[in-house]
Amino acid sequence: MSFSLIALAACVSNPAQDSSAAEEILESKGFPISEGLLEPYERYINADPLESRVYFRGSDYDDFLLGTSYRLITMIFEPGDKEVIAEFRSMEEDWIFSKYISVYIGTEKILDSTSGFSRRTDTSIVDGGSLGSTVYTHEIYSVSISLSDAKRIAFADRAELTVRFGGGAAGYVDRNPHPLANMKGPRAVVNLAEYFDSADTNNRSVGSTELPEEPELRELAAANAGAEEIRTKSEANENLPKSPLELELSNGSIVLLKPGMFRGYGSALKVVKLLPKMEVYHEEGLWMRLVEAVKEHNFGDDLAYYYLGLAAFELGYTSAASKYLDKSIQESKRPLIGKCITCNGIKLPADAKLLKARIDR
């Protein structure tokens, strides 16, 4: 008992999971961090004050359920990098010494026979209770992938996601995420990577531009460089014809039923049926279809307003997006009422705050 308590205390006090230390290090490196931005992601943060280093690490399987035994995919990102490190972990009774990694979503090959990885080995013991335990040997392959590929993998339907370990003595072995895998870890890392990649791009754009000597012009040039991504999205939609619903979205005027103790039950029941559909629209980037689904269920919780904010942002309506995200963050503060219980793998209000910070910057 005493050993368990000591081990638990060590885990709780682990300085690697310290968002305040991470914020200090990142701010010292020039990354803009608003107060409390990283706090909801503490379990994915690794901060090393001695090396002045911060990186984010998350796996497809919830470590608190069965430890590391069923991990398949781990993603790692360090602010300042332009790529994500993806680790793919084989767990087979026959050790296959693979020569390449391929990743599929359905039948579409996302990573094509990736080579040039680093490889290490590990073992784990899976407790089978009265049936005894099984010892597994693992090969863990680390490879650099683009942020866009990391995003597609992290947000893919896990039933459609296949990792192929090939070229070894066994030919190839296909693995899919465990049925209980929730992909929260990789999704959190990708969300954080997008935020810091945007911040780094803005900083490097400012640094590579010849800024005028006058302070006022220098500030203006920096602001213009920092808003480049948002301005590009807005200009892309400037002359496109808009449906009445898209006009309503772009004006920030969509208002959903405010849930309460004695109202909104009908909409809440409809939400349960529409959540899988909205998850697909989100993953496929079908933004107006997502907005239609949100309007259909008409339930003004934090998830619904986050979806509206994300759709508005992706379509270039950043002012409207900011309004919807503010509503999402406000709804997240209401215990039970107005706060989604099952958020389709989205972390709220953390993801809403991250996107809002990108827009505000």
C-alpha positions in Angstrom: 0.0 0.0 0.0 2.8 2.4 0.9 4.6 1.7 -2.3 1.4 2.5 -4.3 0.9 5.7 -2.5 4.5 6.8 -3.2 4.2 5.9 -6.8 1.0 7.8 -7.1 2.5 10.8 -5.4 5.4 10.7 -7.8 3.0 10.8 -10.7 1.0 13.7 -9.3 4.1 15.8 -8.7 5.8 15.0 -12.0 7.2 18.4 -13.1 6.8 17.3 -16.8 3.1 17.8 -16.5 3.3 21.5 -15.6 1.5 24.0 -17.8 2.8 27.1 -16.0 6.4 26.0 -16.5 5.7 25.2 -20.1 4.1 28.7 -20.6 7.2 30.4 -19.1 9.6 28.5 -21.4 7.5 29.1 -24.5 7.1 32.8 -23.7 10.9 33.1 -23.3 11.2 31.7 -26.8 8.8 34.3 -28.2 5.6 32.2 -28.5 2.5 34.2 -27.4 0.6 32.4 -24.6 -2.5 33.7 -23.0 -3.1 32.8 -19.4 -4.4 29.3 -18.8 -4.2 28.4 -22.5 -2.2 25.2 -21.9 -3.8 24.2 -18.6 -6.5 21.8 -20.1 -3.7 20.0 -21.9 -1.4 19.3 -18.9 -1.4 15.5 -19.4 0.1 16.0 -22.9 2.7 18.6 -21.9 6.4 17.7 -21.3 8.4 20.7 -19.9 12.1 20.5 -19.2 13.3 23.7 -17.5 16.9 22.5 -17.5 17.0 22.3 -21.3 14.5 25.1 -21.8 12.4 22.7 -23.9 8.7 22.0 -24.2 7.0 19.3 -26.4 3.6 17.7 -26.5 3.0 14.0 -26.6 -0.3 12.1 -26.9 -1.4 8.5 -27.8 -4.5 7.0 -29.4 -5.3 4.9 -26.3 -6.3 6.3 -22.9 -3.2 5.6 -20.7 -5.4 5.5 -17.6 -7.3 2.5 -18.7 -4.8 -0.1 -19.7 -1.5 1.7 -19.5 0.6 1.6 -22.6 -0.3 -2.0 -23.6 -2.6 -1.0 -26.4 -1.0 2.1 -27.9 -0.7 2.0 -31.7 -0.1 5.7 -32.6 1.7 8.4 -30.6 2.3 11.9 -31.9 4.9 14.3 -30.6 5.4 18.0 -31.5 7.8 20.6 -30.3 6.9 24.2 -30.9 9.2 25.6 -33.6 9.3 22.4 -35.6 7.5 22.2 -38.9 6.7 18.5 -38.7 5.1 16.1 -36.3 6.9 13.0 -35.0 4.6 10.0 -35.4 5.4 6.8 -33.5 3.8 3.5 -34.7 3.9 0.6 -32.3 3.5 -3.0 -33.5 2.3 -5.5 -31.0 2.6 -9.0 -32.4 3.5 -12.3 -30.9 5.8 -12.8 -33.9 8.4 -10.1 -34.1 8.4 -9.0 -37.8 11.3 -6.5 -38.2 9.4 -4.3 -40.6 11.2 -2.3 -43.3 8.5 0.2 -44.0 5.3 1.8 -42.5 2.2 2.6 -44.5 -1.0 4.2 -43.1 -4.4 3.9 -44.7 -7.7 5.7 -44.1 -10.2 3.3 -45.7 -8.3 2.3 -48.9 -6.6 5.7 -49.3 -2.9 5.5 -48.5 -1.9 8.5 -46.4 1.7 7.5 -45.7 3.2 5.5 -48.6 5.7 2.9 -47.6 7.5 5.3 -45.3 11.1 4.4 -44.7 14.0 6.3 -43.0 12.4 5.8 -39.6 14.2 5.1 -36.3 13.3 1.9 -34.6 13.5 0.7 -31.0 12.1 -2.3 -29.2 10.1 -2.8 -26.0 8.1 -5.4 -24.2 4.9 -5.4 -22.2 2.9 -7.8 -20.1 -0.8 -7.9 -20.6 -2.6 -9.3 -17.6 -5.1 -12.0 -18.5 -6.4 -12.6 -15.0 -7.1 -16.3 -14.3 -6.0 -17.1 -17.9 -2.5 -15.9 -17.2 -0.4 -13.1 -18.7 1.0 -12.7 -22.2 4.4 -11.1 -22.9 4.4 -9.0 -26.1 7.5 -7.7 -28.0 7.1 -4.4 -29.7 8.8 -2.5 -32.5 8.3 1.2 -32.2 8.9 3.2 -35.4 9.4 7.0 -35.3 9.0 9.0 -38.5 8.5 12.7 -39.3 5.3 13.5 -41.0 3.6 16.8 -42.1 1.2 18.5 -39.9 -1.6 18.0 -42.5 -0.9 14.2 -42.6 -0.9 14.2 -38.8 -4.2 15.9 -38.7 -5.8 13.5 -41.2 -4.6 10.5 -39.1 -5.6 12.0 -35.7 -9.1 12.9 -36.9 -9.8 9.8 -39.0 -12.5 7.3 -38.0 -10.5 4.8 -36.0 -12.5 1.9 -37.7 -11.1 3.2 -41.1 -7.5 3.7 -39.9 -5.0 0.9 -40.6 -1.2 0.9 -40.0 0.7 -1.6 -42.1 4.1 -2.9 -40.9 5.7 -4.4 -44.0 8.7 -5.9 -45.6 9.7 -8.2 -42.7 9.9 -11.9 -42.6 6.1 -12.2 -42.1 5.4 -10.1 -45.3 3.3 -7.5 -43.6 1.1 -7.1 -40.5 -1.9 -4.7 -40.4 -3.0 -3.1 -37.2 -6.0 -1.0 -36.3 -6.5 1.2 -33.2 -8.1 -0.7 -30.2 -11.9 -0.5 -30.2 -11.7 1.7 -27.1 -9.1 4.0 -28.5 -10.5 7.6 -28.4 -7.7 9.4 -30.4 -7.8 12.2 -27.8 -4.0 12.3 -27.4 -3.1 12.7 -31.1 -5.9 15.2 -31.6 -4.7 17.3 -28.7 -1.2 17.3 -30.1 -2.4 18.3 -33.6 -4.5 21.1 -32.2 -1.6 22.4 -30.2 0.7 22.0 -33.2 -1.6 24.0 -35.4 -1.7 26.8 -32.9 2.1 27.0 -32.4 2.8 26.4 -36.1 0.7 29.5 -36.8 2.5 31.5 -34.1 5.9 30.4 -35.4 5.0 31.2 -39.0 3.8 34.7 -38.0 7.0 35.3 -36.0 9.3 34.1 -38.8 7.3 36.2 -41.4 7.9 39.3 -39.2 11.6 38.4 -38.8 12.2 37.9 -42.5 10.7 41.2 -43.5 12.7 44.4 -43.6 10.8 46.4 -41.1 10.9 50.2 -41.2 12.7 52.2 -38.4 9.6 54.1 -37.3 7.9 52.2 -34.3 4.4 52.9 -35.6 5.2 51.4 -39.0 7.1 48.5 -37.4 4.0 47.6 -35.4 1.8 47.9 -38.5 4.1 45.6 -40.5 4.1 43.0 -37.7 0.3 43.1 -37.4 -0.1 42.6 -41.1 2.3 39.6 -41.1 0.5 38.1 -38.1 -2.9 38.4 -39.8 -1.8 36.9 -43.2 -3.6 33.5 -42.7 -6.8 35.1 -41.5 -6.8 37.7 -44.3 -6.2 35.0 -46.9 -9.2 33.0 -45.7 -11.4 36.2 -45.8 -10.2 37.2 -49.3 -10.9 33.7 -50.7 -14.6 34.1 -49.8 -15.0 37.8 -50.6 -16.7 37.3 -54.0 -18.4 34.0 -53.6 -22.2 33.7 -53.7 -23.7 32.9 -50.3 -26.8 31.0 -49.4 -29.2 32.6 -46.8 -27.8 30.2 -44.2 -24.2 31.1 -45.1 -25.1 34.8 -44.9 -26.5 34.2 -41.4 -23.4 32.3 -40.4 -21.1 35.0 -41.8 -23.0 37.7 -39.8 -22.6 35.8 -36.6 -26.4 35.9 -36.1 -27.2 32.3 -35.7 -28.8 31.8 -32.2 -29.6 28.4 -30.9 -32.0 27.3 -28.2 -30.5 28.0 -24.8 -30.7 24.8 -22.7 -32.2 25.0 -19.2 -33.5 22.7 -16.5 -37.0 22.7 -18.1 -36.4 23.4 -21.7 -34.5 21.9 -24.6 -35.1 18.3 -23.9 -36.5 17.6 -27.4 -33.5 19.3 -29.0 -31.2 17.3 -26.6 -32.7 14.0 -27.8 -32.2 15.1 -31.4 -28.6 15.9 -30.6 -27.9 12.2 -29.7 -29.0 11.1 -33.2 -27.1 13.9 -35.0 -23.8 13.7 -33.2 -22.3 10.9 -35.5 -23.4 12.9 -38.6 -21.8 16.1 -37.3 -18.6 14.2 -36.5 -18.4 13.0 -40.1 -19.0 16.5 -41.5 -16.3 17.9 -39.2 -13.8 15.3 -40.2 -14.5 15.7 -43.9 -14.4 19.5 -43.7 -18.0 19.8 -45.0 -18.6 23.1 -43.2 -22.0 24.2 -44.5 -23.3 20.7 -44.0 -22.0 20.9 -40.4 -23.8 24.2 -39.9 -27.0 22.7 -41.3 -26.8 19.9 -38.8 -26.2 22.3 -35.9 -29.2 24.4 -37.0 -31.3 21.2 -37.3 -30.7 20.1 -33.7 -31.0 23.7 -32.4 -29.3 22.9 -29.0 -27.1 25.8 -27.9 -24.4 23.9 -25.9 -20.7 24.5 -26.1 -20.2 21.9 -28.8 -22.8 23.5 -31.1 -21.3 27.0 -30.9 -17.8 25.6 -31.3 -18.9 23.9 -34.5 -20.4 27.2 -35.7 -17.2 29.0 -34.8 -14.9 26.5 -36.5 -17.1 26.5 -39.7 -17.1 30.3 -39.8 -13.3 30.3 -39.4 -12.7 27.8 -42.1 -14.9 29.7 -44.5 -13.1 32.9 -43.7 -15.7 34.7 -41.5 -13.3 35.4 -38.6 -15.4 38.1 -36.9 -18.4 35.8 -36.8 -16.2 32.8 -35.7 -14.9 34.8 -32.7 -18.5 35.5 -31.6 -19.5 31.8 -31.8 -16.4 30.7 -30.0 -17.1 33.2 -27.2 -20.5 31.7 -26.8 -19.0 28.2 -26.7 -16.6 29.2 -24.0 -19.4 30.8 -22.0 -21.6 27.7 -22.3 -18.7 25.5 -21.1 -18.8 27.4 -17.8 -22.3 26.2 -17.1 -22.2 23.0 -15.1 -24.3 20.2 -16.8 -26.8 22.6 -18.3 -25.6 23.8 -21.7 -22.3 21.8 -21.5 -21.9 18.8 -23.8 -21.3 15.5 -22.1 -20.1 13.7 -25.2 -18.1 16.2 -27.3 -17.2 14.1 -30.4 -13.6 13.9 -29.3 -13.4 17.7 -29.0 -11.9 19.1 -25.8 -13.9 22.0 -24.6 -13.4 24.8 -23.8 -9.7 24.2 -24.5 -10.1 23.8 -28.3 -12.4 26.8 -28.5 -9.8 28.9 -26.6 -7.0 27.8 -28.9 -8.9 28.7 -32.0 -10.1 32.0 -30.5 -6.4 32.8 -29.6 -5.4 32.2 -33.2 -8.0 34.6 -34.5 -7.3 37.3 -31.8 -3.6 37.1 -32.6 
